[in-house]
Every structure is written in structure tokens, then in C-alpha cells.
């Protein structure tokens, strides 16, 4: 029995799913998928919000860390004084006595959005609460927008080619067409856009790399800047959508989002360079056309015009070296568009078009060189910042001890990647490869973004933040494609395996093909193949292998194999997913620690919350004069100003290297000199003394920064190795022991260490002893009055910009300084090459640097007449005897040897029971230490108070 099929149709076997009804506009399978997708969407957004509220639920609405307190203080000023006064705000309560123009030196985007929310959306909320919740709100938004990028880069329009095809077409001198691939009705391996959206949303929602800058209370620039960054990137890739002739209009959205990015964070330079770099890559891939030109030109021209309106930015997009690359790409795009217009009008051949480009770009290069030769000598171009420069040097330091002292500026380790990205690290490389295999103008941006982000994060651990969105996108795409393929294998019936498309018009009633049509086809002229097609024969073997594999996989055994792999992939994905979720929520508690409130255990092993830091700042606010000047290391300046409302010497802005160096000198020089300097610009000194990353742990960095300007502080020792601890027991070096900071920190805590009462008075000690406040005795009222006199400030004609000056009494110490020359500032002429060379040598070989420093310290210290016999006959328990016993009992031979090399007489000290180092070494049966003591001349036959000699202890005596 035969049947006929209309000639206009093609025959394909389709699968039928349970509940599907072709007569229904919404088949049951579609409704199920939509419901599941909506549920996962809800879970992703709710998880993104809940995980960021852990800090608020645990500690209440408390601002975290250091910088967020400045941001909150600036938000308060904007709220109460308005934008006009904000941009003319000169803060005389910071960087005393110089002051700082705040409104024109910060990125105010976060402050403005917080004030807007307070005024128009949440009028009943306190400004503090709004600022605490802003990071969580923006964290949710950034998760959603990041998922939209993944969706945009996996829709059929944007997954139509591959990197190999791009390169082949460049060789052939043509542009790759972007026709959409065929899509299966239910799940498609080539473009699972919805799945990619959902997986990316869930990953970005809880990935620790994003959490570390978006937890509740973390009111820092990055908390809103990440949202602005991904919004800019989304609008950019949306403007490049293939098959959409009007997508370039999204470039206006790109410029608007970039404007807020500029207003929110200095990291806008990264965003600008990413888009500029991608625009350049599109040219190299042969993807330049009118739409790409319009998208980038609108973005750069409008975005830059808006960016220069931000006071802290100004004209730097056209002057700073780190921002001139995108400018060059913009100018190059205009030249390329001119060439393209001429080519089309004159119908030029490929060779003629290339010659035209060479002539146009050659002439433009000559003009550019002339402009550079004119502007460079005038110092028009600004240098790269030390932080940016540190991303490109071979070593891991910048040469600036102030920048090098910050922990988050150090290079990232492998452990750091897994710590902040977890299993995103496992899936992201798969997604990276899959994107290159499904490429378009839009999706190629992901390759550029991922490559650059990994490079920069490898140089600076803080920049792992940049990997959070792109890592989530790539991992989401990888997981989505694997999930879609696996589900396809398990969902479809065997009959759903696609049969070859057969034209029904060429099929007879008995199913045989029409031989006549085949013969007629042979009569047709075979089209001429392009020259490149001649190379297809070299791939014939691979093509046969591919077709054979496909045929085998369509058999029952092949289907079973694919389903087994799919099931294993889904099980593995479930395991990795649950592990990732568990890990992220667990680490969220660590990332949610506000640092200003610390959990600890009391004597009874109960968990308590130590709030010493805020209590100390509240004490300053309530118990010191309103004009009191508080000296502390710059880390605490923001908190003192925001909570204590008192004048500070320096803070985390670190805009003036020489000023911070003077502060470092004051704290790490000898107590008498430090007091003499401090009394001219401070009333109180606040010291962190918790023993957990406190001031003594940071003090070597303070000394190093001081030495970068005051070179006699550590002569011939750029890294100031002579200042620090000489052993693991916390024994200070002689230089550290003499310092003002050590004396205040360890006052009454260590035997023999005290602050002289005629110079300092301890007026406050926190409940747990973590913070100490000293009043400076003998403050110079003359210097205070001089600094407060408006006549001694350098005010401009407008009246609001009034930086102060150091009082005359400090001229003597200021005369000793040598302004620090930034390595990257080529406009300052010849830098301090000798210092820089020695700095890096000592960083690379710290052991040698420390040995030389201690030798120089010993040589420069006047030798006092030390009576060894008197020391040997003195029996007392001291800090030195305790340390000596610890070193000997723990067999710390190298540390003991170093100590005795500096202070040989310490070998003769004895404790209250008459025993000393020789007794303890015999008791421990330590031959090396015994030989060391004997070489120092310590006898081994004398007795202690009980008459026991070291030899007696060796023989079993007690």
C-alpha cells in the first residue's frame, strides 16, 4: 500500500513527550519547564539576598572595615549639605594640618545613590541602615545582570560561528556570516540560553569572590561598582547582537552605565580598557563593520564626555597613559570607517582597499608622532599609578613601600582562586572553550574579558573580584551546555533520533528515491570551489572519523553509552553544586565579619563579641575636646573621624606619601624624638594593642615607609630590616625597642617597658585591652594656634580650597625629608635609581638584608662598658631569662646565635634560682647550644643557689 506526501513538506521523525498536545498553545512540557525555570530564578535571587544579610543578622546594621566609614561619613555630609556644598567640601578634620578636598577627590556615585534611596524610597530608614543594605541590594542586581550577559552570549544569534571559522574567513578575505544554527524543540546543545542564564545567576549569587565586596555593611565602592560594570558590559554585548540591525542603539545605554561606573569606582579604567580591547580584537578578527563602528563610537564619545564631568576624573581619559589605549582605538575606528566608505563608493578590490588603509593610517601615524613630540616634553600625559604599574612588572612589588604594605595588593595564589571561586574554577575553563567554539561579535567579548581578568587577578589578589562575574558566566555556560546535552539524552525516546532530511518530492510511493532526479542533478554544472577548498582533502580522514562516530552513536549501544555519560554528568554536577552551595554559605560567615567587632572566647571558653574599637572611638567622642587631634596609624583614620568625630593625622586615602612617611617616622623613631615631633601636631595617640594584627605587627611597614622619605631612619637599609622582631617569641630588635610605638604599645605589658609619665599619660584602656589612648604631655599650643590661623592657610580665590601648612617648629624634621619619587612618574625626571635598586634587592633576599641591617645596627650603636661578672652574679627573673629558656628548650639555635651575636653578654644572664643558659643547655642535652655558650666564655662548673652545676644536671640531678 502506498502513500503520498505533499511536495512542499519535508519528512522528519519527532519525539512525543507525555502530555504534549499540538492543539494546545502551551504544551505541558513547556509549562513544566517554565515553572521550574521560574522556581530556580526565585531561588537564585533569594539566595543572593539572604547570604548577604548574614552580617546584619549576626552583628546588626554595622558599617564594616575602614574605608566604608569614610564612605558613610561622606554620605552623611552629602545628605545634610547637598551636592553643591559637597563638591566644595574641604575637610580640615583629616590629614591635619594639611586637610583634604573631599568632594573633588572621591568617586561619589555610591554616596549619591544612597542619598537618593533615603530621600525618595526609604524615608523612614536611618541613613546608616540604608548604607548597610545597599551592598546587598546591588549584589542581587549584579547577579541578575551577569546572568543576562550569559543569556545574551548564548542565544542562537550570538553562537553562530567559531574562532576557527573566523580565522579561516580572515584568510579568505571575507567576513563570517552569522546565520543561526538549527535548534531542537526541547533542549539544544549549541545554545541553551535559558539554562545558561539560570546557572550563571545561581553561581554569581553566592560565589565568595563577589560576596567579599557585597555583604551587608560593606559600604565600599566595589559593592555598587560591580553592578555598574556588568551593566556596562551587558549593554555593550547587546549592542553587538548578530542579526539585529538596530542593536547599536544599545550603545547609548553602554555610555550611560559607564558614566555611573566612572562615578562609582576608580576601576572604571578596567571597564574602559576591556571594551576598547574588545573593539580592537573585533578588527583583528575581521568583524569590523558599520554597526560595530557605531556601537563603539557612540560608547566612547558619549561615555568620555560624561566621564569628564566627574570632578575626580576630569580630563584624565585623554591624558592618562592607562586610558589612552581606548582613545587610540576610537581614532582608529574613525579612520577605518572612512576607508570603508571610500571602498564601497569606489568599489575597490581587496588589495586596493588594503593599500588605501596603509596610506590613511600612515598619514595619521605621522600626525600622531608630531603631536606626541609636542605634548610629551610639556608633561601633558600623566603617569600610570603605582597600583596599575604593579600589574605589569615582573616582580610582585611596585617599588612603593606604601602600596606594597597593603595585603590585598599582593599576587594571588592558587589557593586564593579556589578559596574565592571554589568549583567555578573547575567549570569556567570548559565554558571558555565552548564560547570559542560558539563565537560571535558579542560572545567574543567573554574571551577578552576572561583573559584580562585572569591576568590582572594573578597579579593582585584583590582583583579576583573581577573574576566573579566572568567566572560565573563561563562556568554557567559550561554547566548549562553539559546539563542541556545530558537532559536531551535522557529525555528523548529512541525514535527521536533525527532521520536524515529527505525531500518528499523525490521519494516514490515505495520509499525509494527518484533515480531520475538524481540523474538530472548530475547534468547540472558543478559550481567552482574556492581556492581554499583545495585543502579539504587533507581533512578527509578526520571527516570520515567524525561521520563514523556520529553513526555509531545513533545505534542502540551508542544511545546507551550517551545516556550513561549523561547520567554520570548530572550526578557529578549535583555533587559539585551541593558542595559549592555548602561552601559558599559557610564562608559567608567569615566574609561577613565586620572587623570592627570581633568574636573571641573569654576565660570560660564562651564566645563573646569584642567591641573594643568602637568603644574607644566613642570614648574619644565623649571625653576629648572637639578640636582634639588624634594620632594613629592611617588605617584607623576613617573610623576615628566617622565614629569619634575627631581630627585625624592621616587615613586610608594615602594621597600624600611624604605626610604618611612623617607619621611613620614619628611612631617608629626613638621615643624622645617621636614625642618632640608629635607634640606639635597631635593631642592624643591611639594604639591598637590586641596582639592580633595590631600596631606592632604593622610597625615594620611603618618604619619602611618612613625610611622611603627620611633615609637616615634606616641608613643603607631601604626595607628597614633592623626594625622588627628578632624571633618568634616577639623579642623586639634594639631599634624597635627604642621606638615610641613599642613603648606605648607594651607599656606595663612587658617587664621593664614603660612610657615616661612626663611625656605621656594613659587616659583610656579598652575593656579587653585591645585599644590604648595616651594623652601627650607638653603639647605645643603655639604650633596649634599657628596651624589654626587662617592666615597660614593657602586659600584660593574661591575661598573654599584652603590647605594648611606644617607649623614652623616642624621645619627642622621636614628639612631632612627627600620627596619620594614614584617609579612611574617620568615627568619628574631622573628617579632615585640607587634607592630603588637596593629596595628590590633587599625584598628579593630578606635574609641577607636582615643580616646586613643587624650588623649595621650593631656597628652604629655606641659600645657601653658592660661588666659581664656583674651580670653573671645577678640572679633575677627577667624577660631576657624567660626568652633564653624558651629558645634553649625549643632548640632555636639560629635565633639564639643571632641574639648572642648582637648582645654577647646575654649568654651570662641567670634566673632567680641561680641557673642560666649553660644549666638549661645541659639539662636539654643540647650539644650545639652548649658549644655556642662555651665559645662565648660561659663556665660550666659553677653552681646555682643549691650548688648544682650544669654537669650535675647532665648526670641526672634536679
N, C-alpha and C positions, 0 to 999 in steps of 0.2 A: 504494500500500500504506500503510495507516495503522497507527499505534501509539498506545497509551495510556500515561499516566503517572499514578501514584498521586496522589490529590489532596492528600495531606499533605506532598508534597515540592515544592521549587522548582527550576527548571532554571537552571544557571549553567555556563558553559564554563570549564574549568580547564586549566592547562598541565600537562604531564607532563615531568618532568626525568629526565635519564639516570640510571638506577639506582634510581629511586623504585619502591617496591613497597608498595601499600596493605596487603598482608597482613603486612608487617613492622612491628613496633613502633618500629623505628629505621631510617627510610629512609636511603639512602646520602647524600643531600644534607644531611640533618640531622647525620649523623656527620661529614661533611666540615666543616660549619660549626662544630660543636663542637670539632673538632680544631684548626682554625685559630684559634678564639677562645682555646682553652687555650694555644696556642703564643704568641699575641700577649700574653696575660696574663703568661706566663712572661718574655717579652722585656721587658715594661714593668717588672716588679718587679726583674728582674736589672739592667736599665739604671739604675733608681733607686738601687740599692745600689752598683753599680760606679762610677758617676760621682761618688758622694760619698766614695769611698775614694781618689780621686786624690791628695788632700793627704797621706794617711797613706802611700801608696805612694811619694810623692815625697820627703817630709820625715820620715817616721816618725810614731809616735804623739805628736805635739806639740800642746799647747794653743795656740790662736790668739789674736791680738789682745790686748786689755787686759781687758775685763770678764770673759771666760771664766776668767781666772786667779783672780779673786775667787771666781767660782762654784766653781772647783776647790778653792780653799782652804776655802771654807765646807763643801764636801762632805767634805773630809778631817776637819774638826772634827766634823761630824755622825757620821761613821763611827767615829771613835775615842772620842767622848764621849757619844753617844746623844742622843735627841730632847729629853729634859728639860733637860740642860745646854745644848743647842744654843739653845733658846728663851730661855735666861738668859745667853747669851754676850754680855758687854760687852768689846769689843775695844779694849784700850789701846795696841795696836801701830798703830792707824790714827788719822788725824785728831788727831795729837798737838798740844797736850796734852789736848784735849777727850775723845778716844775716841769710840766709836760702839757702840750696842747693835745687834748684827748680827741675832740671831735674830728680833727683833721688827720689823725694818725691811727684810727682804727677802722675796721670793716663793720659798718653799723647795721647791716642787713638783719641780723638776728635781733638786735635791740628794737628796731622799727616794727618787726613782725610781732614781737612780744607785746609791745605797747598797743599795737592795733588790736590784737586779740583781747587785751584787757579792757580797752575803751569801747569796743563795739560788739564783742561776742560774750565775754565773761565779766561783766561789770561788777558782779558781787564777789568775785575771787580776789584774793590778795595778789599783788604783783609777784611776790615770792613764789606762790603756788603756780601761777601761770608759767613762770620761768622754769620751775621744776618739771612741769608736764610737757613743755614744748619739745624736748628731745624725744619723748615717747610718741607724740603725735607725728612729728616729722619722720621718725623711724618707720612708722606704719606707712606713711605716704611714699617714702623712698622704696620700701619693699614692693608696693604696688606698681610704681613706675618702672622699677627694674624688671618686674615681670612683663610689663608692656613692651619693653625693649626686646626681651626674649621672644615674645609673640610676634613682634614686627619682623624680626630677623629669621623667623621660621615659617612664615606664611608662604604659599606657593610662589607668589610673585617674587619673593626675595630668596628663593632657594633653587634657582633655575639653572645654575651652571656650577663650575668648579674651578679651582685655581689652575689645574692643568689645562682646562679648556681656555681660560683667559690667556695663558702663556702661548698656547698653540695659535690662537687668533691674533695675538700680537705679532707672532712670526709671519702670519699670512697677511698682516696689514689690514685687518678688519676688526670691527667691534662685535663682541659676542652678543647674539640675540638672547633675549630673556623671556622665552616662551615658557609658560607654566608646564610642569610635568603632570602626567596623568595622576589622578588622585582616586584612591579606593574609597568606596562609600562609607566605610566604618572607621578604619584606622589606616594611617599611611606612614610608612617608614621614612619617606622623603620629607614630609613636612607636618609633624604633629604639633601645630602651633598652640592648640589649647592645652595639651599636656605640658609643653614647654613653659607656658605661662604659669600653670599651677605649681609645677615642680620648682621653678625659679622663685615664685612667691613664697613658698614654704621654706626654702633654703635661706633666702635673704632675710626672712622674718626673724630667724633665730641664730644665724651664723655669728659666732663670737667676734669676728673681725668688725662686724657692723655694730654689735652690741657695745663694744668698748667705747664708742663715741656717741651712743644714743640712749643710754639708760636714763631713767627719771632722775633729775637732779644734776645731770651732767650738762649744764647750760654752757656748752662750748660751741665755738663757731662751726666745727665739723658736724655737729648734730643737725644743723639745718643745711649746711653746705652740701652734704651728700645728696640730699633731696634735690637741691638746685642743680647739682652736677648730673644726676641721672635724668632729670627732666630736660636739661640741655641736650644730652646725648639722645634721648628719645626723639625729641623734635628734629634733631639732625638726621637720624636714620629714617624717620618718617618722611622727611623732605626728599629722600632718595629712593622712595618706593618705586620699583620697576612696574611699568605698565600704567602708571598714573601720571598723566601729562601735567596735572596741576599740583602735584605733591610739593613742588618747590615753594609754594606759598607757606609751607610749614617753617621755612627759614626765618620768617618773622617771629614765630614762636621760639625758635632757637635763639635768636638775638635777645628776646625778652627774658627768657630763662637764664641766659648767660649774664645779662645785666644784674639779676638778683644774685647769681653766683659770685660776681665781682664784688657786690656789696656785702656778701656774707663771709668771704674767706679769701686769704691770700693764695690758696690753692687754685684759684681761677686760672693761674698760669698753666697749670696742668691741663685743664679743660680746653683752653685756647690752643695749646700745642697739640692736643690729641686730634682735634678737628682739623687743624692745619696740616698735621702729618697725614691724616687720612685723605685729605684733599690732594696732597702730593702723591700718595700711593695710588689713588684713582687715575692720575695722569700716567704713572708708570705702568699701570695695568691696561692702559688703552681705553679707559672708561670715561674720558673727558667728553662732555657734550654740553649743549646749551643749558639743560636742566641742572647738571652738576655745577656749571658756572654760575647760574643764577642763585642756587642754594648757598654756595659758599660766599659769593659776593655780597648777597643780602646779609648773611650772618655776620661777616667780618666788618662790613662798612657800618651797618646799624649797631651791631654789638659794640664795636670800638667807640662809636660816637656816644653811646650810652655809658660805657665804662669810664670814659674820661670825666664824667660828671661826678664820680665818687671822689671826694677830696683826697683820700689817701692814695689813690691811683694816679689821678691827673694825667699827664702825658707819657707816663711810663710805657704804655703799649707801643709807643712809637720811638722810644728811646732805650729801653732796657734790652740787653742782649738776649735774655731768655724769652723775650716776646717778639723779637724781630723776625723769627722764622715764619710764623703765620702771615706776617706782613709781606714777606718776600713771596710766599705762595699766592697771596691775593694779587700782588702786582703781576706775577707770572700768569695767573688766570686771565687777567685782562689782555695780556699780550697773546695768549693762546686763543682767546675769543676773537681778537682782531684777525689773527691768522686764519681761523676757521671761517670767518665771514668772507674774507678775501678768497679763500679756496672755493667756497660754494658759489660765489658770484662769478668767478673766472673759470670754474670747473677744472681746477688744477689736478694733475695726476698726483700719485703718492710721492714720487720723487720731487716734483715741483713744490709740493706742499712742505716737504722736509727742508728744501732749500730756503723757502720763504721763512720758515721758523728760525733757521740758523741766522739769517740776515737780521730779522727783527730782534731776536734775543742777543745777538752780537752787538747791535747798536745800543740796546738797553743796558748791556753789561758795561759798555764804555761810559755811559752816562752815570751808572751806579758807582763806578770806581771814582769818577770825578767828584761825586757828591761825598763819598766816604773820605777821600783825601782832604776835602774841605772841612768836614764836620769832626772827624776824629781828633785832630790836633786841638780843637776848641773844647774838648771834653763833653761833647754833646751826648754821647752814648754812655749810659750808666752801666756799671759792672754787674756781674752775677752776684747774688748774695752768697754768703759763706755756706748756707744750708744747701742751696742749689749746686754750688760748686762741689760740695762733698759727694754729690751723686755721680760725679763723673771722674773723680780722681782714682788712681789705682789703689791707694791706701784707704783705710777706713776712717781717717781723721781729716779735718778740714784745715788744720793749722791754727784755728782759733780756739783757745782753751775754754772760752765761754760756751761755744757751741758744742765742743767735744765733751763737756761735762754733763750734758743732758743725756740721760739713759736712752730715751726714745729716738735719739739721733744715731744710735749705733746700728751696725748692719744686722739684718735678720738672719737667724739660724734656721736649720731645717726643723728643729723642734718648735720654733716660733710659728712656722707655717701651719703645722698640724695643730698647734695649740689654739690658733685663732680661726682656722678654716676647717679643721677636722677632716671628715670624709669628702668635703668639697674638693680637697686636693686630689682625691682618687678619681673623681668623675670629670673634673674640669679638663684634663688633657684629652679625654675621649671626646668631649664636646668641642674642643679646639680643632681636632682633626675632622670631625663631622661638619663643622662650619666651613672649613676649607674645601670639603667635598660638596658642599651645597652653597655656593657663593653667589653674591650679587653686589651691587654698589652698596647697599645698606648693610648686609651681613658681613662684608669685608671689614667694616669698622670694628667688629668684635675682635678680629685677629690683631689689628693695630693696637686696640685698647689693652688686650690681654698681654701682648708682648711688652708694651711700655710699662704697664703696671707691675708686671713681674720684675722687670729690670730695676725699677725705682724702689720697690719694696725690698729687694735683695740688698740694696744699699742702705736703707734706713727702715728700721723695724716699724716705726710709726706709720709708714706708708703702706703697710699691709691693709690698712683701712681702704686703700684704693682697690685692693683685690676683692673686697667683699662683694660689690655688685657684679663685676665681670666674672669672678669666680662662680658666683651663684648662677649667672646666666649660662655659662658654659657647662657647668655641672647639671643645670636644669635641662639644657638641650640634650646632653648626653643621656641623662636618665629618661627623658621623655621619648627619645627615639628608641632606646632599648625597651622601654615599657610598651610603647605602641607596637613595636615589632613582635614582642613576646605575646601581647594580648591578641594580636592578629592570628598568631599561630594556634592559640588555644581556643579562640572564639569561633573561627570559621570551620565549616564542615569540609570533608574531603571534596565534595562536589563544588566547593567554592574556588578550587584551584582554577585559575583562568585558563580557558582554552584559547588557542590562537585565534585572533580575529579573522574571520573568513567572510568574504564578500558573498552574500546570499545570491546575488545575480549571477555569480559564476559557479553556482552549485546546482547540480542536477537533482532530479527527484530522488534518486537512489543515493544521494550524498556524495557522488563523485564529482570532482572538479571538471569544469568545462575545458576539454583539451584544445578546443578551437580558439578559445580566448587566449590560451597560453601561446598558441602558435602565432596569433595576431600580435601578441605582445613582442614576440621575437623580431617581428618585422619592423618594429619601431626603432628609431635611431637612438643608440645609447649615448646619453649626454657625456661630454668630455669632462674627465675628472681633473680637479686642480692638481698643481704640481706636487703639493704636499701629500696628496693621496697616494702617491707612489710609494710612500713609506709604510702604507698599511700592511704590506706583505710581511714586514718584519715583526708585526704583532699578531700574525695569523695564528701562530701556535697558542698564544695567550687567549685569543678569542675562542679558539676551539675548546681549550680547557674551561673557559668560563661557561660556554654553552653546554658542555658536558656536565659540569657541576650543577647548572640550573636544571637540566633534565633529570639528573639523579635525585635532586631534592624534591622533585614533583612525584616521585614514586612513593608507595606506602611506607617503605623503610625511611626514605628521606623526610617524609612528613613526620614520622615518629621521632626521628633524630632532632628535627627542628623544634618539635614540641617539648622534647626533653630539655634541650638547651634553653628554651623559653621559660620552662618551669624553674630550672635552676637559676636563671637570671632574676626571675621575680622573687624567689626565696632569698637570694643574696641581696637583692635590693631592699627587701623587707628588713633583713638583719642590719644592713648598713644604715638604713633610715631610722630604725629604732635606736641604734647606738648613737647616731648623730643627735637625735632629739634629746635623749637622756643626757648626753654630754653637754649640750648647749644650755639646758636648763640648770644643770649642776654648776657650770662655770659662770652662769649669770649671777649667782650669789657672790662669787669672788669679784666679778666686774662691777657689781653694784655697791661695793664698799665705798663710802664717800670719802675715806681717808681722814677727814677732819673728825670723824667719830670712829673709834676703833674697838673691835671686840677683843677682849682678853679674858684671862682667868685669874681669879683672886686667890688668896692663900688657901681657901677651902675648895679650890678647883671648880668654882662656879663661873659660868660665862657672864661677864659684865660688859657694859658699854662704857668705854673710857672717853669722856668728853672734855679732856683737859685743855685742848687747844681753844675751843670756843669759850670756855670759862675764863681762860687767860685774856682773850680779847675783850670779853665783857668786863673783866676787871679793869683793863686799861680804859675802856669807855667810861666806867663809873667812878674811877679813883684817880685819874690823872687830869691835869688841866687840859682844856680844849685845844690849846696850841702846843701840847706836848709833842716832841719829836721822838719817834721810836726807831732805834737802830736794830736791825735784824738782817739776817741773810735774805737776799732778794726773793727767795721762794715764798716768803710769808708776807710780802708787802701788800699783795692784793687782799689777803684776809684781814690784816690789821686795819687797812683803810675801810673795807666794807663792813666789818663787824665791830671793830674797835673805834672806827671813825676818828683815827688819829693820823698825824702826818708821818710819812714813811721816807726812808732814805732811798730805797730802790724797790723795784718789783719785777714781775716776770716779763715786762715789755723789753727789757735789756737793750734799749735803743742807744745807750751811751756806754761804750766799753770802758772808757777811762774812769767814769764815775763808779762803776761796779768794781773796777780794779782798786780804787781808793777805799771802797768799803771793805774789800777783801784784805787789803793791807792793814786797815785799822783792826780787824778782828784777828789776824794771824801774826801780826808783829809782836814784839815784846810788850808785856803788859803796860809798862810805863809809857812807851811811845804810843801805844794804842789809846791809852787814856788821854794823853795830850791831844791827839787828833780828835777823838770822839767828843770831847767836852766843847768843841767849837761848832758842832752841827748835830748834836743829839742830847736828849734829856734822860732817856732810858735805853737800856739794851735788853732785848728779849732773846732768850736762848732756848732751843729745843734740847732737852736732856733725857729723852726717853730710852736711849740705848738701842732704838730700832730705827736705823737710818737717820739719826739725829745730827746735830751740828758737827760733832766730832767726826762722824763718818763722812760728811761732806767737806770737811775742812781742808783736805789736801787739794781739792778743786779750787777752793777759795784762795789758797796760797799760790796755786799755779796761775790763776787769773791775775792776781795782784802782781806776780812777777813778770807778766807779759807787758806791763806798763812801768813798774818800778823794778828795774833789773837788778838793783843791789839787794833786793829782798832775798833772792837765792842766787848769788853770783855764779855765773857759768853753769847754771842748772835750770834750763828752761822749764822742765817738768816739775821742778821743786821737790825732788825726791827726799831731800833732807827733812822735809816736813811730813810727818806721818807716824804711824805705829811701827815699831821695830819687831813685834812678834804677835802671835795670835792671842796672847793674853791682854792685849790692849796697852802695852807699855809705850808711852809716847817717846818720840825722839827728843833730843835736847831742845831743838827749835820749837817743836810743838809744846813741850812742857813749859816753855817761857811765854807762850802766846797768851794774849788777852782772852781769847775764846776758850782755851783749855782751862784757864784759871777760873773763869766764871762757870763753865760747864761742870767742872769737877770740884767746885768749892764745897768742902765738907763731905764729899763723897769718897775721896781718896785720901789716905793718910798724908799729911804734910802739904796738901793743896788747899789754898785759900785765896780769897780776893781781899786785898787790903781795905780796911774799913775807912781809911782816909780818902779813898778814891771811888769805892763802890759800896752801895748798901742794897742788900737783897730785900726787896719790898714785897715780893709775891712768889710763892711756890705753889704750883697746882696740886690738886688733891692727890694725884699719883706721882707727883714729882717729874712729870714729863715736860713742863714748861717752867722756866725761872725768869723773873724780871728783876733787873738791877737798876737802881737809880744812880746816875752819875753824880758824884760829889765834885763840886767846884766847876759847874757849868759856866762857860764864859757868857755873861749877859751882854757884854759888849759885842761879841760876834752875833748873838741872837738879834740884837737891836739893829745891827748893820744889815743883816740879811733881810729883815722885815721892812726896812726903809724902802719906799717905792722909788726913791731917787737912785737907789743902787740896782734897780732892775732895768733891763734893756727892752723897754716897751717900744712897739712900732707906732706908726702914726694912727693906726686904727684904735689903739688903746687896749685891746683885749689880749694881744700877744705880748706877754711880759715875762720872759725868762729871767730867773735870778742869777746871782753870782756867788762864788765862794767868798767867805769873809777874809779880810786881809791877813788874819792870824794864820790862815792855812796856806799862805803863799810859799812858805818855806818847804813844806812837804810837796806841794804841787810843782815846785821847780825841779823836783827830782824825776818827774814822770817823763816817759818817752811815749808819745802817742802811738797806739797800736796800729800797725799798717796791715789792712786786710789783704790777703794774698790776691784776691780777685780784683782789687781796685787799681786798674792800670793807669787811671788818671792821676794817681798820686806820685807817679814817677817810680824811682827805684825803691823797692821794699827792703825790709830788714832780712836780707837773704841769709846772713850768718846765723841769726837767731832761729829762723825758720828751719834751716838745715839741722841745727843742733836739736831743735824741738822734735823733729821727726826721728832723728837718730835715737834719742832717749826713749821715745814712745815705742820704737821697734825693739829696743833692748833695755827693758826696765831694770833688769838685774844689774847690768853694768852701770846704768845711770844711778841707781841707788848706792852702789858701792863707791862710785866716784863722789857722790854727794856727801856721803857719810865721812869719807876721807877729807874732803874739803872742810866740812863742819868741824872735824877734829883738829885740822891744821889751823883753822881760823879762831878756834876757842883758846883764849889765854890759859896756859897751864898753871893751875893753882898748886901750891905746896900741899900735897896730900900725905899725911902721916899714916902709912899702912899699919904700923904697930898699934897706933891708937884705934884704928878701925877694927883690927883683929881682937883687941881686948875689950871692945864694946859689945855687950850682949843685950840685944833688944829685937823684938819682933817688929819688922817694918814691911812696907810694901815691897822693898827690894828682896828681903829674905823670902817672902811669900812667892814672889816671881821666880827666884832662884830655885826654890824647892820644886815648883811646878815644871820648870824647864828640865831639871835633872830627872825627876820622876817620870816625865813623859819622853825622855831621851831626845829632847830637842837640841841636838848637838850643834847644828848650824846656827840657830838663833842664839844659843849661849856663846858660841865662838864670836859671833858678830858683836854681841854686847860687851864681852870682855876685851875685844879689840878696841872698842871705843872708851871703855872705862875699866882698865885692868884691875884697879883697886877693889872692884866689886867682888872679885874672887875671894877676898878676905873677910867678907861680912859674916856675922854669926847671929843666930837667933837667941831668944831668951834663955834657952836651955844650954847655951854654950856650943851648940853644934852649928856647922856651916856647910858649905858646898862639898868639902872633902868627905865629911861624915856621910852625907847623902849619896855621893857617888859610890862610896864603898858599900853602903847599905844596898844600893841598887845593883852592885857588882858591874858597874859600867866602866870598862877599861878605857874607852875613848875619852870620856869626860875626866877620869882620874888622871890620865896623861896630860890632858889640857891644863888641869889645875896645878899639876906638879911643875909643868913648864912655866907657869905663872909664879911659881915660888911658894905655893901654899904647902905648909908642912902636913904630914900625915901621922905624926907621932904624939901630937898634943892631945890633952884630954878635955872633955866637956865638963860641966859642973859636977857630974857624977864620977869624973875621972876616966870615962870611957873614951878610948882613942878610935879613930877610923878603922884601924886594923882589928880592934876588938869586935866591931860590928861585922866585919867580914868573917870573923870566926864564930859568929852566932850570938854575940852579945846584944843586949837591948838597951 
